[in-house]
Amino acid sequence: MKQKKYSLSFLLLVFIFVLLINLSLADEPASRPGEERVERAIEVIKDLASLKDEGIPPKLLEKAQGLAIIPGVVKAAWGIGGQYGRGIVLIKKEDGRWSNPLFIQLIGGSFGWQIGVQKADLVLVFKNRRGVENIASNKITLGADMSVSAGPVGRSAEASTDIEMEAEIYSYSKSKGLFAGVAIKGGTLRVDKEANAAFYGQSLEAAKILYNEIQAPAIVQKLHQTLNELAR
């Protein structure tokens, strides 16, 4: 009886993750998946910039060494829950410029009693490059491989913000027009190799995308300009 119960739970979990992936892919046209994902990331950044005194503190962005933007993360739960999202991650180079975007996936499971499906934009601010480099070399699990804290919000939070950034990652979520720091644990970030190959027109190592000067679609320049405006 107990074995049958576990089997049903496993099948339910598989069903939920298939549903999450399908919901995520539904927003990304097959004709140009990479550019569409970058465009959606740009829209998330513009939303942050429009918040002014209610967004990510500028000093936090100034000290950040990496940034992950995952639009439309889908979270579902029917007793057993899960989350799935497709986004990008960038590092800030030593000269202050942002790298090319590396396409990533967020995959994570959780247990709870909520019922239903939710979508939210997720932004992760990295204290140093180590977290992004770990993603590039393999994958990281938020809250296990690296510490994650709900990020402070607004210019007024700068005075009380931990300027030394003891947390390795600050996390933010925007859903239904509301933007706030959010606690997140258990999600795994990993490289989306197929999306990177489609976007750059060739199979490239993650480190080469982040650190080398390679030819990228014009939309990357638009992404960099938008990020620079956010930090002002």
DOFI-873082 format. One record per residue (C-alpha): residue number from 1; x, y, z. Coordinates in Angstrom, 3 decimals. Example, Ala and Ser with C-alpha at 12.3 -4.5 7.8 and 13.67 -1.06 7.14 Angstrom:
[1; [12.300; -4.500; 7.800]]
[2; [13.670; -1.060; 7.140]]
***
This chain:
[1; [0.000; 0.000; 0.000]]
[2; [2.809; 2.360; 0.954]]
[3; [4.682; 1.521; -2.268]]
[4; [1.572; 2.330; -4.301]]
[5; [1.267; 5.672; -2.508]]
[6; [4.872; 6.540; -3.354]]
[7; [4.290; 5.554; -6.988]]
[8; [1.301; 7.855; -7.238]]
[9; [3.303; 10.685; -5.674]]
[10; [6.106; 10.153; -8.184]]
[11; [3.696; 10.176; -11.134]]
[12; [2.077; 13.337; -9.791]]
[13; [5.458; 15.018; -9.498]]
[14; [6.343; 14.048; -13.073]]
[15; [3.002; 15.403; -14.281]]
[16; [3.588; 18.703; -12.503]]
[17; [7.022; 19.196; -14.036]]
[18; [5.749; 18.370; -17.523]]
[19; [3.006; 20.936; -16.975]]
[20; [5.524; 23.539; -15.767]]
[21; [7.767; 23.034; -18.785]]
[22; [4.855; 23.237; -21.220]]
[23; [3.561; 26.424; -19.590]]
[24; [7.001; 27.985; -19.769]]
[25; [7.569; 27.023; -23.394]]
[26; [4.141; 28.306; -24.397]]
[27; [5.409; 31.884; -23.994]]
[28; [8.475; 31.345; -26.178]]
[29; [7.950; 31.131; -29.961]]
[30; [9.838; 28.288; -31.589]]
[31; [10.976; 30.543; -34.470]]
[32; [13.404; 32.601; -32.374]]
[33; [13.414; 31.295; -28.801]]
[34; [16.674; 32.929; -27.760]]
[35; [15.826; 36.454; -28.858]]
[36; [12.374; 36.222; -27.352]]
[37; [13.819; 35.211; -23.999]]
[38; [16.294; 38.113; -24.036]]
[39; [13.490; 40.490; -25.011]]
[40; [11.423; 39.322; -22.056]]
[41; [14.425; 39.787; -19.755]]
[42; [14.764; 43.350; -21.056]]
[43; [11.115; 44.006; -20.207]]
[44; [11.733; 42.770; -16.647]]
[45; [14.698; 45.168; -16.339]]
[46; [12.619; 48.067; -17.677]]
[47; [9.938; 47.293; -15.102]]
[48; [12.587; 47.489; -12.376]]
[49; [13.895; 50.789; -13.710]]
[50; [10.386; 52.268; -13.725]]
[51; [9.984; 51.501; -10.020]]
[52; [12.716; 54.041; -9.115]]
[53; [12.484; 54.267; -5.312]]
[54; [10.882; 50.831; -5.019]]
[55; [13.269; 48.666; -7.019]]
[56; [16.636; 47.036; -6.358]]
[57; [18.912; 49.509; -4.486]]
[58; [21.440; 50.997; -6.948]]
[59; [24.349; 50.319; -4.572]]
[60; [23.454; 46.649; -4.625]]
[61; [23.609; 46.620; -8.419]]
[62; [26.845; 48.597; -8.318]]
[63; [28.510; 45.921; -6.183]]
[64; [26.912; 42.977; -7.992]]
[65; [29.205; 40.697; -9.994]]
[66; [26.452; 38.742; -11.684]]
[67; [22.778; 38.939; -12.514]]
[68; [20.210; 36.283; -13.423]]
[69; [16.869; 37.255; -14.959]]
[70; [14.266; 34.532; -15.279]]
[71; [10.955; 35.846; -16.644]]
[72; [7.721; 33.957; -16.096]]
[73; [8.866; 31.332; -13.611]]
[74; [5.973; 28.913; -13.243]]
[75; [5.237; 27.470; -9.832]]
[76; [2.584; 24.818; -9.335]]
[77; [1.457; 22.708; -6.414]]
[78; [-1.039; 19.944; -5.803]]
[79; [0.234; 18.637; -2.480]]
[80; [3.607; 18.124; -4.221]]
[81; [4.890; 21.263; -5.927]]
[82; [7.562; 22.409; -8.346]]
[83; [8.908; 25.359; -10.266]]
[84; [10.389; 25.818; -13.707]]
[85; [11.752; 28.783; -15.605]]
[86; [13.999; 29.694; -18.525]]
[87; [16.159; 32.810; -18.370]]
[88; [19.614; 34.303; -18.726]]
[89; [22.600; 35.017; -16.508]]
[90; [25.406; 37.543; -17.016]]
[91; [28.605; 38.487; -15.199]]
[92; [30.041; 41.953; -14.766]]
[93; [33.530; 42.082; -16.230]]
[94; [36.466; 43.790; -14.530]]
[95; [36.019; 46.877; -16.721]]
[96; [32.388; 47.184; -15.605]]
[97; [30.845; 45.903; -18.830]]
[98; [28.278; 43.117; -18.813]]
[99; [29.026; 39.804; -20.517]]
[100; [27.015; 38.097; -23.200]]
[101; [23.925; 36.342; -21.810]]
[102; [24.224; 32.678; -20.906]]
[103; [20.907; 30.860; -21.225]]
[104; [19.896; 28.880; -18.145]]
[105; [17.053; 26.850; -16.689]]
[106; [15.634; 26.956; -13.187]]
[107; [14.352; 23.582; -12.000]]
[108; [13.202; 22.974; -8.467]]
[109; [10.767; 20.940; -6.374]]
[110; [9.036; 21.791; -3.116]]
[111; [6.441; 20.330; -0.810]]
[112; [3.403; 22.209; 0.376]]
[113; [-0.344; 22.389; 0.483]]
[114; [-0.958; 25.217; -1.963]]
[115; [-3.183; 24.412; -4.914]]
[116; [-2.885; 26.115; -8.267]]
[117; [-0.407; 27.606; -10.720]]
[118; [1.462; 30.905; -10.311]]
[119; [3.853; 32.837; -12.550]]
[120; [6.419; 35.408; -11.497]]
[121; [9.539; 37.130; -12.800]]
[122; [12.640; 36.213; -10.798]]
[123; [15.812; 38.306; -10.495]]
[124; [18.946; 37.063; -8.706]]
[125; [21.756; 39.472; -7.790]]
[126; [25.086; 37.677; -7.279]]
[127; [27.642; 38.962; -4.780]]
[128; [30.566; 37.547; -6.753]]
[129; [31.297; 35.669; -9.920]]
[130; [31.713; 32.330; -8.179]]
[131; [28.016; 31.552; -8.341]]
[132; [27.788; 32.283; -12.065]]
[133; [30.998; 30.368; -12.704]]
[134; [29.572; 27.386; -10.845]]
[135; [26.509; 27.482; -13.079]]
[136; [28.762; 27.622; -16.133]]
[137; [30.840; 24.640; -15.008]]
[138; [27.913; 22.516; -13.923]]
[139; [24.974; 23.743; -11.870]]
[140; [24.098; 25.195; -8.467]]
[141; [21.272; 24.582; -6.040]]
[142; [19.991; 27.752; -4.418]]
[143; [20.204; 27.689; -0.647]]
[144; [22.483; 24.642; -0.647]]
[145; [25.512; 25.431; -2.809]]
[146; [25.131; 29.173; -2.233]]
[147; [23.345; 31.235; 0.416]]
[148; [20.284; 33.144; -0.794]]
[149; [18.469; 35.966; 0.983]]
[150; [15.404; 38.033; 0.122]]
[151; [16.828; 41.261; -1.261]]
[152; [16.255; 44.734; 0.183]]
[153; [13.964; 46.973; -1.838]]
[154; [14.133; 50.695; -2.607]]
[155; [16.611; 53.521; -2.175]]
[156; [15.489; 53.960; 1.411]]
[157; [16.767; 50.435; 2.096]]
[158; [20.323; 51.348; 1.160]]
[159; [21.099; 52.723; 4.608]]
[160; [20.179; 49.428; 6.240]]
[161; [21.467; 47.226; 3.415]]
[162; [24.389; 44.976; 4.231]]
[163; [26.898; 46.861; 2.073]]
[164; [29.363; 44.004; 2.377]]
[165; [26.690; 41.687; 0.994]]
[166; [27.200; 38.747; 3.332]]
[167; [24.558; 36.803; 1.431]]
[168; [25.975; 35.324; -1.760]]
[169; [22.775; 35.928; -3.719]]
[170; [19.914; 38.386; -3.218]]
[171; [16.632; 37.283; -4.768]]
[172; [13.662; 39.283; -6.003]]
[173; [10.265; 38.413; -7.439]]
[174; [7.698; 40.413; -9.397]]
[175; [4.175; 39.057; -9.724]]
[176; [0.898; 40.797; -10.549]]
[177; [2.579; 44.185; -10.451]]
[178; [4.122; 43.651; -7.013]]
[179; [7.903; 43.657; -6.601]]
[180; [9.630; 42.421; -3.454]]
[181; [12.546; 40.481; -2.057]]
[182; [11.654; 36.808; -1.916]]
[183; [13.095; 33.827; -0.068]]
[184; [13.843; 30.983; -2.450]]
[185; [15.469; 27.635; -1.761]]
[186; [15.918; 24.344; -3.502]]
[187; [15.830; 25.507; -7.104]]
[188; [18.650; 24.285; -9.359]]
[189; [20.196; 26.579; -11.971]]
[190; [21.820; 24.859; -14.938]]
[191; [23.026; 25.776; -18.421]]
[192; [20.483; 25.517; -21.255]]
[193; [22.851; 24.173; -23.922]]
[194; [20.262; 23.931; -26.687]]
[195; [19.135; 27.536; -26.237]]
[196; [22.742; 28.786; -26.250]]
[197; [23.522; 26.889; -29.451]]
[198; [20.392; 28.238; -31.156]]
[199; [21.068; 31.835; -30.084]]
[200; [24.775; 31.988; -30.971]]
[201; [24.528; 29.742; -34.009]]
[202; [27.072; 27.249; -32.714]]
[203; [27.781; 25.048; -29.729]]
[204; [29.904; 27.022; -27.268]]
[205; [31.217; 26.342; -23.801]]
[206; [29.484; 28.405; -21.136]]
[207; [32.750; 30.026; -20.012]]
[208; [33.479; 31.182; -23.560]]
[209; [30.073; 32.886; -23.771]]
[210; [30.672; 34.717; -20.494]]
[211; [34.329; 35.677; -20.858]]
[212; [35.215; 35.802; -24.554]]
[213; [34.362; 38.423; -27.131]]
[214; [32.091; 36.505; -29.481]]
[215; [29.641; 37.655; -32.102]]
[216; [26.120; 37.905; -30.708]]
[217; [22.747; 39.027; -32.080]]
[218; [22.042; 42.773; -31.986]]
[219; [19.516; 42.376; -29.190]]
[220; [22.417; 41.793; -26.753]]
[221; [23.470; 45.424; -27.197]]
[222; [19.943; 46.469; -26.272]]
[223; [20.163; 44.247; -23.183]]
[224; [23.440; 45.876; -22.094]]
[225; [22.058; 49.390; -22.580]]
[226; [19.013; 48.570; -20.488]]
[227; [21.152; 47.126; -17.695]]
[228; [23.354; 50.222; -17.651]]
[229; [20.289; 52.431; -17.323]]
[230; [19.049; 50.370; -14.367]]
[231; [22.233; 50.995; -12.385]]
[232; [22.021; 54.788; -12.719]]
***
